[in-house]
């Protein structure tokens, strides 16, 4: 087995296991978070034996990593050594995920080859999710104990919706008929933000590809029908989430430049121990990745993230002779970014790992091909 073949196999395995990995004796977020970190370091170790196919340099990514690193050294309680080191440990444990996310992006960008071969694990995950959700409909679940809703192998219905929405363009590329698989799990999950993001992303894709307008009309019609049959569910979401967005923004504006630090959302925004606080499982996150990031790390780092994606948009517009794969990857990335406005995406390792890899593939299609050896 060649070193490149080993890398390809490891990346495919990482794509397959990262959304479904779990230990029954550990919390789901901890198990998948640790797999994300360890899997990234394994890929990094293998990549050291390979010659890079592309050179990656991006000032926005450099600034993002630098700001995320600097944030660790602020707001420790000087004078109380035990508390000081505990706060610093929390900061480090938060930064490691940021670092591994950037490292994973760089590894995939520099060493991946023949992007289409990496789509198979995504297809397999979508099939497995459909099989398990179909069983869960009949109140039989061999995977989870007391699962609150249809969630497949993801463990949480919102994650199932996000993964399904992000996967729809990919499966459409592999085989147009395969799109039925993630569409079914998307609607089973009843994830409002994911359905809206998918409809919008696919509509943009249809327009950019100069496809007949009937496709856009059908997409909007399907969304409207689903909204009509689930109006109460949709209204509940849009009534409660703006409350948390407003509350998060209010807290963030108190420290807009550096934020409150890693893992401070519960203490600073939710305040679970305070009388009369919102609290509850529904509000354990901000349900908006951009606001949540600003609350923890400040608005400047969000601006830096915006600069990176604005750069991609400019390269997308400037690129001539874009093939179907470029549009497909762009649609998946766009769906994920829209999803981040109404849900937590990047903080769930099971979703973030696949998104980061797809983002790296999209970046390769926009700028990496000219650097291929």
BELGIZI-V882264 format. One record per helix or strand of 2 or more residues. SS is the DSSP state (H for helix, E for strand). FROM is the first residue (numbers start at 1). TO is the last residue. If there is no record, write none. Layout:
((SS;FROM;TO) (SS;FROM;TO))
This chain:
((H;3;17) (H;28;47) (H;59;73) (H;81;111) (H;115;136) (H;152;154) (H;157;174) (H;176;189) (H;192;208) (H;213;229) (H;231;255) (H;265;270) (H;281;283) (H;289;297) (H;299;318) (H;324;339) (H;349;371))
